[in-house]
Amino acid sequence: GNISTVEDVSGNRLIRTPRIQATGMITYTAPLASGAKVEANLTGSYSSKRTFDVAEVFSAKAYAVFNANLSYTTPDGAMQLKLFGTNIFDSQQLAGLQIPGTTAAAVYWKPATYGVELAYRF
């Protein structure tokens, strides 16, 4: 069975709530003489340490995750070629933790992923 305990957790942070959390995005668009455009985009997210239980036994350290893409759009806007990367610096961080009783199950961020996307609008 489960064991109940009493513990003073006053002063501890609310679980899964970092003290600092920030996101940002930078986009640069360069119109070309042909009417086409090239666009570069970088997004970032930062989170300070988070705990996953009221006793602050299980925690995840602070992390930053960055995503980027570079795209070319034809003059008529019908086609777009995009190079993209998610988690481009391969930040391997604990995304979540479940503690159902006497075990713990951890989930980690997806590893760095890169690819190409081709879109056609009609």
C-alpha positions in Angstrom: 0.0 0.0 0.0 0.9 3.6 0.1 2.6 5.3 3.0 1.4 8.7 4.2 3.9 11.1 5.7 3.7 14.6 7.1 6.3 17.1 6.1 6.7 20.8 6.4 7.1 22.2 2.9 6.6 25.8 3.7 8.9 28.0 1.6 9.1 25.4 -1.3 8.0 26.4 -4.8 4.8 25.2 -6.3 5.6 22.1 -8.4 6.4 22.5 -12.1 6.6 26.3 -11.7 10.0 27.8 -12.5 11.0 31.1 -10.9 11.9 32.5 -14.3 10.5 31.7 -17.7 11.1 33.6 -20.9 10.6 33.2 -24.7 11.6 35.3 -27.6 11.7 35.4 -31.4 13.7 37.2 -34.0 12.6 37.3 -37.6 14.4 38.9 -40.5 12.7 39.2 -43.9 14.7 40.2 -47.0 12.7 41.1 -50.1 14.5 40.2 -53.3 14.5 42.3 -56.6 12.5 39.5 -58.3 9.7 39.9 -55.8 10.6 36.7 -53.9 11.6 36.9 -50.3 14.1 35.2 -47.9 13.2 34.9 -44.3 15.3 33.8 -41.3 13.7 33.1 -37.9 15.1 32.1 -34.5 13.0 31.4 -31.4 14.2 30.6 -28.0 12.8 29.6 -24.7 14.4 29.6 -21.2 13.2 28.1 -18.0 14.9 28.1 -14.6 14.9 25.0 -12.3 11.6 23.3 -11.7 10.6 20.7 -9.1 8.2 17.8 -9.6 7.2 17.1 -6.1 6.3 19.1 -3.0 9.4 17.9 -1.0 11.6 19.1 -3.9 13.4 15.7 -4.2 12.9 15.4 -8.0 13.9 18.5 -10.0 15.1 19.5 -13.5 17.9 22.0 -14.0 17.5 25.3 -15.9 17.5 25.0 -19.7 17.3 26.9 -22.9 15.9 25.5 -26.2 16.3 27.2 -29.6 14.5 26.6 -33.0 15.5 28.1 -36.3 14.4 28.2 -39.9 15.4 29.8 -43.2 12.9 30.1 -46.0 12.6 31.2 -49.6 9.2 32.2 -51.0 8.6 32.6 -54.7 7.4 36.1 -56.0 3.8 34.9 -56.4 3.8 33.4 -52.9 2.7 30.0 -54.2 5.8 28.1 -53.2 8.0 28.1 -50.2 11.1 26.1 -49.4 12.1 26.0 -45.8 15.1 24.6 -43.9 14.3 24.1 -40.3 15.8 22.9 -37.0 14.2 22.3 -33.7 16.1 22.1 -30.4 19.1 23.0 -32.6 21.7 22.8 -29.7 20.3 19.4 -28.7 19.3 20.4 -25.1 18.6 17.2 -23.4 16.3 18.2 -20.6 13.7 16.6 -18.4 10.3 17.7 -19.8 8.1 16.0 -17.3 8.0 13.5 -14.4 5.2 11.5 -13.1 5.4 10.0 -9.6 2.4 7.7 -9.1 3.2 6.1 -5.8 6.6 4.3 -5.5 7.8 4.7 -9.0 8.8 7.6 -11.3 8.4 7.9 -15.1 10.5 10.5 -16.9 9.9 12.2 -20.2 12.7 14.1 -22.0 12.7 16.8 -24.7 12.9 15.6 -28.3 16.5 15.6 -29.6 17.7 18.0 -32.2 15.8 17.6 -35.5 16.6 19.1 -38.9 14.6 19.0 -42.1 13.3 20.5 -45.3 9.8 21.5 -46.0 8.3 22.4 -49.4 4.9 24.1 -49.4 2.6 24.9 -52.4 -0.3 27.2 -51.9 -3.2 27.1 -54.4 
